[in-house]
Every structure is written in structure tokens, then in C-alpha cells.
Amino acid sequence: MKIIDEIKKIKLILKDFKQLKPSEEDYFKYKYNILTGVTDPPHYIVKILLLGILRFKNYGGGDKVTWHTYLQYKGHKFEIHDFKFGTWSIKSTENDEETLKLANEIYFKINRASKLLDKLLYNSLKYEIKSQNFYLNNVYHKLHYIYEFYKKKVQDKIKEYERLDNICNEKNFMVIYDKIMEISKEISAYSFALIQSFFSLVEFLLDVFYAFEQPSIDFFEFRNRDWSERFKIIFNLEKEKDIKQIYDQIIEIKRKYRNPLAHGLYNEANLLIRVPNIGLIPLSYNYLLNEVYYGFIEIVDINNAISIINTFENFFTLLWNKTPYKFYMLYVSYGFPIPMNKTAISKIKDKMTTYDNFREYLERYVEWFNYFS
């Protein structure tokens, strides 16, 4: 009964929208773009409102358009359509202040109705999530770009450091030394950002690999596990010794740099006690050896930064060259959403006969996907 009541509220908001059936001669009269590139609310919500709830006719697609319809609002004619890049627009046969005013009224009413519809959809779609009938949004290229960005920043600063180190001598020592210390700080800062971006990317890849591997654990329970637990659920470290070797290095980076820096350098090592006649001291002088907390720079030197990059790159290289992960990496690199449904995953994995065959399949699929997107 609640759903019916909410739909009635939506229809009440949109009560002044009247379905318009233009003649063939009228189609070419809607040439004025009044509002374009609207993203809030998204185009799929507008489609459900107009074509689903109001039952307006879909007059089909066109160039970069998958649907469009016509309505009359307060005596004025409008066309509303989506656009390939996820936006929607309002066109009209006229282009004056009154038309613009009414187009904005249409937008505000659609926006208001969309908020009610979104709540209805949320409550309904949650049941699909519980049934594992959903897709992961593919953010691989976003996260990979961030990782590559900071990797290059670190590498460029390392080259600058090495160049200055090579020209340093007794005459220019202080000037060059100050610059080297400044660059060391920059290497440290960029290295921390690189570490964060690496773990962010791997977090996503673990979810992707979960979808393809389908381990015997609920997805959301899997997500709530500790990072190392999730890693071990996906990778059999007892059998995959090459991954185990890199995993140990990653865990050390995580323990030594990522965790303390990500949590504001706050744990026992950060606590100081005032002792009479001495001053503030740490609980143990061993903590003073911890460069992250007490060193001039957090990522100790360029060799550490180089080692961190090598560890990360070795891990990604391994994934791109080891079966079955190279198939998963190839799939995710094409940008497709990742299905969590076992049947859908099984159909994709059936295509993973050889790497070249799978690539050919993805090339054909991407053409179809882009055509219907």
C-alpha cells in the first residue's frame, strides 16, 4: 500500500505533464535546446518517471539518444530525451523567456518527483543485493590512474634526487644538501600517496577476484574481513609461492608505512611521558628508531621508495601474467561492470579458453556494449 501511495504522490507532482503526440511535421520543430547536459537527477530516473509511471510513449532513439518523448506543459510543447553520456535534455519549439521559465519548472518538478522515486527504488533494489544479483561498478581505470600518477611523481623526484647527489661537492654542499633534503621530503610524501593508492586499487581488485572466484563466503562478510584475510581468501598462499613472496613484502609496507600514516601516526610509539630532570621521553627508546614517527622523513630514503615501487610493480606484473588472474585483469581493464551473479560469471569464464581468444571476445563485446550503452 505504501508503494501505491508514493506513486500517487509522484503523479500528483507531475499532474501538469500531459502526453503529447506530435505529427510527423512537428518532429523537426523541436530544434531549441532549452536545458542540456542535466545529470541530477540521472537520465534513468527521468525515463522511469515519464515512460514508466506516467506511461508516456517512447518515440525511440537516434544519434547518441536511446529514448525521447513529448509532453505539453501549461500550453507549451517540449521534448525530453536522454543522451549517450548519461545526461538528459529538454528541447522546445520555441526559444524565449517564457519557454525557459517553464522548462525550469519542468526540471524542478522532475527533480522533486525523482527523490520520491529514488527512495522507492532503493528499498526495492536492496532485495536484489541480498540475492547477489548485482554488479560491481568498474572503477579500475580511475584507481589505476591515481596509482600511476603518484608512481611517476615518486620516480621523477628520485631522478631529481640522484642528479643532485651526483653534482654535490665541497663547494656547493650546503646548497645542494638543503635541496636534497627538500626532495627527500617530497619523495616521502608522494610515496605515502602511492602506498595509499596501491592499497585502494588492490581493495577493488580483491572484490573483482571474489566475483570471479566465488569463494564460499558471503560477499559482504568478505568485505568486512581484515585486508590480509581477504587476500588469503582470494589467493592460496600455500600453493602460490610467488604471490606469497610478494604478499610478505606488501604486508611489511602495510605494517611499516601504510597503517601508521593512514591512522595519523597514533599508537603507543607516539606517546611521550614527562620524566623529572630529563623531559619528555617515549615509553621505549626503541621507538626512536622508528623513522616514521621520529625520523626527518617518513619513507626513510630513496632506496626504500624504489623498493616500494618494485614490490607494487612486481605484484601487478604477476597478476597480468598468471592464470587465472590475467583473464580477470584483462576483463576489468575493458571497463565492463563486474557481475556478482554466479551464472553471469560462469558465462564469462567459459570464454577464458586462451588469452588471445578471450581478448577477441572482449573486443566484440565492447562494440556491442558501447552500442547499447
C-alpha positions as CSV (number, residue, x, y, z in Angstrom):
1,M,0.0,0.0,0.0
2,K,2.9,2.3,0.8
3,I,4.3,1.9,-2.8
4,I,0.9,2.9,-4.3
5,D,0.7,5.9,-2.0
6,E,4.2,7.0,-3.0
7,I,3.4,6.6,-6.7
8,K,0.2,8.7,-6.2
9,K,2.4,11.5,-4.7
10,I,4.7,11.3,-7.7
11,K,1.8,11.6,-10.1
12,L,0.4,14.5,-8.2
13,I,3.7,16.4,-8.5
14,L,3.7,15.7,-12.3
15,K,0.0,16.2,-12.8
16,D,0.5,19.1,-15.2
17,F,2.6,17.0,-17.6
18,K,0.3,16.0,-20.5
19,Q,1.4,13.4,-23.1
20,L,1.8,15.0,-26.5
21,K,1.5,13.1,-29.8
22,P,3.2,15.2,-32.4
23,S,2.6,14.8,-36.1
24,E,5.4,13.9,-38.4
25,E,5.8,17.6,-39.5
26,D,6.2,18.6,-35.8
27,Y,9.3,16.4,-35.2
28,F,11.6,18.9,-36.8
29,K,10.2,21.9,-34.9
30,Y,11.8,20.8,-31.6
31,K,15.1,22.5,-32.5
32,Y,15.8,24.6,-29.5
33,N,17.9,23.1,-26.6
34,I,16.5,24.8,-23.5
35,L,18.2,22.7,-20.8
36,T,21.0,20.4,-21.8
37,G,23.5,18.1,-20.1
38,V,21.4,17.6,-17.0
39,T,22.8,14.9,-14.6
40,D,20.8,15.5,-11.4
41,P,18.6,13.5,-11.4
42,P,20.2,11.0,-13.7
43,H,18.6,10.1,-17.0
44,Y,17.4,6.6,-16.0
45,I,15.2,8.1,-13.2
46,V,13.6,10.5,-15.7
47,K,12.9,7.6,-18.0
48,I,11.2,5.7,-15.3
49,L,9.1,8.7,-14.3
50,L,8.0,9.6,-17.8
51,L,7.8,6.3,-19.6
52,G,7.1,4.1,-16.6
53,I,5.0,5.9,-14.1
54,L,3.3,8.4,-16.4
55,R,3.2,5.9,-19.3
56,F,4.3,8.4,-21.9
57,K,5.2,6.9,-25.3
58,N,8.8,6.3,-26.1
59,Y,9.4,7.6,-29.6
60,G,12.7,5.7,-29.9
61,G,16.4,6.6,-30.2
62,G,18.6,8.4,-32.6
63,D,22.2,9.7,-32.7
64,K,23.5,9.2,-29.1
65,V,19.9,9.1,-27.9
66,T,18.2,5.9,-26.7
67,W,14.7,7.3,-25.9
68,H,12.7,10.5,-26.2
69,T,9.2,11.6,-25.6
70,Y,7.0,14.7,-25.9
71,L,4.9,16.5,-23.3
72,Q,2.7,19.6,-23.1
73,Y,3.2,21.7,-20.0
74,K,1.0,24.8,-19.5
75,G,0.2,25.1,-23.1
76,H,3.8,24.8,-24.3
77,K,5.4,21.8,-26.2
78,F,8.5,20.1,-25.0
79,E,10.7,17.1,-26.0
80,I,12.7,15.3,-23.3
81,H,15.4,12.8,-24.3
82,D,18.4,11.1,-22.8
83,F,22.0,11.4,-24.2
84,K,24.7,8.7,-24.6
85,F,26.9,10.2,-21.9
86,G,24.4,9.8,-19.1
87,T,22.6,13.2,-19.3
88,W,19.2,14.3,-20.4
89,S,17.9,17.4,-22.1
90,I,14.7,19.5,-22.7
91,K,14.0,20.8,-26.1
92,S,11.2,23.0,-27.4
93,T,9.7,24.5,-30.5
94,E,10.2,28.0,-29.1
95,N,13.1,29.8,-27.6
96,D,12.1,32.7,-25.3
97,E,12.0,33.7,-21.6
98,E,8.6,32.1,-21.0
99,T,9.8,28.8,-22.5
100,L,12.9,28.8,-20.4
101,K,10.9,29.6,-17.3
102,L,8.5,26.7,-18.0
103,A,11.5,24.3,-18.8
104,N,12.9,25.1,-15.4
105,E,9.6,24.4,-13.7
106,I,9.6,21.0,-15.5
107,Y,13.1,20.3,-14.2
108,F,12.2,21.2,-10.6
109,K,9.1,19.0,-10.7
110,I,11.0,16.1,-12.2
111,N,13.7,16.6,-9.6
112,R,11.2,16.7,-6.7
113,A,9.5,13.5,-8.0
114,S,12.8,11.8,-8.5
115,K,13.6,12.0,-4.8
116,L,10.5,10.0,-4.0
117,L,11.1,7.5,-6.8
118,D,14.7,7.1,-5.7
119,K,13.6,6.0,-2.2
120,L,11.2,3.5,-3.7
121,L,13.9,2.1,-5.9
122,Y,16.3,1.9,-3.1
123,N,14.0,-0.2,-1.0
124,S,13.2,-2.4,-3.9
125,L,16.7,-2.9,-5.3
126,K,18.1,-3.9,-1.9
127,Y,16.4,-7.3,-2.3
128,E,18.5,-7.8,-5.5
129,I,21.6,-7.1,-3.5
130,K,20.7,-9.8,-0.9
131,S,20.3,-12.3,-3.7
132,Q,23.8,-11.4,-5.0
133,N,22.1,-10.3,-8.2
134,F,24.2,-7.1,-8.8
135,Y,27.2,-5.8,-10.5
136,L,30.3,-4.0,-9.2
137,N,30.9,-0.6,-10.7
138,N,34.2,-0.8,-12.5
139,V,36.5,1.9,-11.1
140,Y,39.7,0.2,-12.3
141,H,40.8,3.0,-14.6
142,K,40.1,5.7,-12.0
143,L,42.1,4.0,-9.3
144,H,44.9,2.8,-11.7
145,Y,45.3,6.4,-13.0
146,I,45.8,7.7,-9.4
147,Y,48.3,4.9,-8.7
148,E,50.2,5.7,-11.9
149,F,50.1,9.4,-11.2
150,Y,51.9,9.1,-7.8
151,K,54.3,6.4,-9.1
152,K,55.5,8.8,-11.7
153,K,55.8,11.6,-9.1
154,V,58.0,9.4,-7.0
155,Q,60.1,8.3,-9.9
156,D,60.6,11.8,-11.1
157,K,61.7,13.0,-7.7
158,I,64.1,10.1,-7.4
159,K,65.7,11.1,-10.7
160,E,66.0,14.7,-9.4
161,Y,67.5,13.4,-6.1
162,E,70.1,11.3,-8.0
163,R,71.0,14.1,-10.3
164,L,71.7,16.5,-7.4
165,D,73.5,13.8,-5.5
166,N,75.9,13.3,-8.4
167,I,76.8,17.0,-8.7
168,C,77.2,17.5,-4.9
169,N,80.7,18.6,-3.9
170,E,82.5,20.5,-1.1
171,K,81.9,23.9,-2.7
172,N,78.1,23.6,-3.2
173,F,77.5,21.1,-0.4
174,M,75.2,23.2,1.8
175,V,73.1,24.5,-1.1
176,I,72.7,21.0,-2.7
177,Y,72.2,19.3,0.7
178,D,69.3,21.6,1.5
179,K,67.7,20.9,-1.9
180,I,68.3,17.1,-1.4
181,M,66.5,17.2,2.0
182,E,63.6,19.1,0.4
183,I,63.3,16.5,-2.3
184,S,63.6,13.7,0.2
185,K,60.5,15.1,2.0
186,E,58.7,15.2,-1.3
187,I,59.7,11.6,-2.1
188,S,58.3,10.6,1.3
189,A,55.0,12.5,0.7
190,Y,54.5,11.1,-2.8
191,S,55.5,7.6,-1.6
192,F,52.8,7.7,1.1
193,A,50.2,8.8,-1.5
194,L,51.5,6.0,-3.8
195,I,51.1,3.4,-1.0
196,Q,47.5,4.6,-0.3
197,S,46.6,4.5,-4.0
198,F,48.1,1.0,-4.3
199,F,46.0,-0.4,-1.4
200,S,42.9,1.3,-2.8
201,L,43.4,-0.3,-6.2
202,V,44.1,-3.7,-4.6
203,E,41.0,-3.4,-2.4
204,F,39.0,-3.1,-5.6
205,L,40.8,-5.9,-7.3
206,L,40.1,-8.2,-4.4
207,D,36.4,-7.6,-4.9
208,V,36.7,-8.3,-8.6
209,F,38.6,-11.5,-8.0
210,Y,36.0,-12.5,-5.4
211,A,33.3,-12.2,-8.1
212,F,35.3,-14.5,-10.5
213,E,36.4,-17.0,-7.8
214,Q,33.1,-17.1,-6.0
215,P,34.6,-18.4,-2.6
216,S,32.3,-19.9,-0.1
217,I,31.7,-16.8,2.0
218,D,29.1,-14.0,1.6
219,F,30.4,-11.0,-0.3
220,F,29.6,-8.5,2.4
221,E,31.1,-10.7,5.1
222,F,34.2,-10.9,2.8
223,R,34.3,-7.2,2.6
224,N,34.2,-6.8,6.4
225,R,37.2,-9.0,6.9
226,D,40.7,-7.7,7.5
227,W,42.7,-6.8,4.4
228,S,45.1,-9.7,4.9
229,E,42.2,-12.2,5.4
230,R,40.6,-11.1,2.2
231,F,43.9,-11.5,0.4
232,K,44.3,-15.1,1.7
233,I,40.7,-16.0,0.7
234,I,41.4,-15.0,-2.9
235,F,45.0,-16.3,-3.1
236,N,46.1,-19.7,-1.9
237,L,49.4,-18.6,-0.4
238,E,50.5,-22.1,0.5
239,K,50.4,-23.2,-3.2
240,E,51.1,-19.9,-4.9
241,K,54.6,-19.2,-3.5
242,D,55.4,-16.4,-6.0
243,I,52.4,-14.5,-4.7
244,K,53.3,-15.4,-1.1
245,Q,56.7,-13.8,-1.5
246,I,55.3,-10.5,-2.7
247,Y,52.5,-10.7,-0.2
248,D,55.1,-10.7,2.7
249,Q,56.7,-7.6,1.2
250,I,53.3,-5.9,0.8
251,I,52.4,-6.7,4.4
252,E,55.7,-5.2,5.6
253,I,55.0,-2.0,3.7
254,K,51.5,-2.0,5.2
255,R,52.8,-2.5,8.7
256,K,55.7,-0.1,8.5
257,Y,54.2,2.8,6.5
258,R,50.6,2.5,5.4
259,N,48.9,1.7,8.7
260,P,50.7,4.3,11.0
261,L,50.5,7.1,8.4
262,A,46.8,6.3,7.5
263,H,45.9,6.5,11.2
264,G,47.6,9.8,11.9
265,L,50.8,8.3,13.4
266,Y,48.9,7.4,16.5
267,N,49.8,4.4,18.6
268,E,52.0,3.6,21.6
269,A,55.1,4.9,19.8
270,N,53.5,8.3,19.6
271,L,53.1,8.7,23.4
272,L,55.6,10.7,25.4
273,I,56.0,10.8,29.2
274,R,57.5,13.6,31.2
275,V,60.3,12.4,33.5
276,P,61.8,14.7,36.2
277,N,65.2,16.2,35.3
278,I,65.0,14.6,31.8
279,G,61.9,15.8,30.0
280,L,59.6,14.1,27.6
281,I,60.6,10.6,26.6
282,P,58.9,7.7,24.7
283,L,57.9,4.5,26.5
284,S,60.9,2.8,25.0
285,Y,63.9,4.3,23.3
286,N,63.5,1.6,20.6
287,Y,60.6,3.8,19.3
288,L,63.1,6.5,18.5
289,L,64.5,4.1,15.8
290,N,61.1,4.2,14.1
291,E,61.7,6.6,11.2
292,V,58.0,7.0,10.5
293,Y,57.5,8.6,13.9
294,Y,60.8,10.2,14.8
295,G,62.8,10.5,11.5
296,F,63.3,13.6,9.5
297,I,61.4,11.9,6.6
298,E,58.8,9.2,6.9
299,I,59.8,7.0,3.9
300,V,63.5,6.7,5.0
301,D,65.4,7.1,1.8
302,I,65.2,6.7,-2.0
303,N,66.2,3.0,-1.7
304,N,63.0,2.4,0.3
305,A,60.9,4.3,-2.2
306,I,62.4,2.3,-5.1
307,S,61.8,-0.9,-3.2
308,I,58.2,0.0,-2.6
309,I,57.6,0.7,-6.3
310,N,59.3,-2.5,-7.3
311,T,57.2,-4.5,-4.9
312,F,54.0,-3.0,-6.2
313,E,55.0,-3.3,-9.9
314,N,56.1,-7.0,-9.4
315,F,52.7,-7.7,-7.9
316,F,50.8,-6.2,-10.8
317,T,53.1,-7.9,-13.3
318,L,52.5,-11.2,-11.7
319,L,48.7,-10.7,-11.9
320,W,48.9,-9.8,-15.6
321,N,50.9,-12.9,-16.4
322,K,49.5,-15.6,-14.1
323,T,46.4,-17.7,-14.8
324,P,43.6,-17.2,-14.0
325,Y,44.3,-13.6,-12.7
326,K,45.5,-12.4,-16.1
327,F,42.0,-13.1,-17.5
328,Y,40.4,-11.2,-14.7
329,M,42.7,-8.3,-15.2
330,L,42.0,-8.2,-18.9
331,Y,38.3,-8.2,-18.3
332,V,38.4,-5.4,-15.7
333,S,40.7,-3.3,-18.0
334,Y,38.0,-3.1,-20.6
335,G,35.8,-1.2,-18.1
336,F,32.8,-3.6,-18.0
337,P,30.7,-3.8,-14.8
338,I,31.6,-7.0,-12.9
339,P,28.6,-9.3,-12.3
340,M,28.3,-10.9,-8.9
341,N,25.7,-13.4,-10.2
342,K,27.2,-16.9,-10.5
343,T,25.5,-17.7,-13.8
344,A,26.7,-14.5,-15.4
345,I,30.3,-15.1,-14.1
346,S,30.2,-18.6,-15.4
347,K,29.3,-17.5,-18.9
348,I,32.2,-15.1,-18.9
349,K,34.7,-17.7,-17.6
350,D,33.6,-20.1,-20.3
351,K,35.2,-17.6,-22.8
352,M,38.5,-17.8,-20.9
353,T,40.0,-20.5,-23.1
354,T,43.1,-18.8,-24.2
355,Y,44.2,-15.2,-23.6
356,D,44.0,-14.2,-27.2
357,N,40.6,-15.8,-27.6
358,F,39.3,-14.0,-24.6
359,R,40.7,-10.7,-25.8
360,E,38.9,-11.2,-29.1
361,Y,35.7,-11.9,-27.2
362,L,36.1,-8.7,-25.2
363,E,36.7,-6.7,-28.3
364,R,33.5,-7.9,-29.8
365,Y,31.6,-7.5,-26.6
366,V,32.8,-3.9,-26.1
367,E,31.4,-2.9,-29.5
368,W,28.0,-4.4,-28.5
369,F,28.2,-2.8,-25.0
370,N,29.0,0.6,-26.4
371,Y,26.2,0.4,-28.9
372,F,23.6,-0.3,-26.3
373,S,25.0,1.9,-23.5
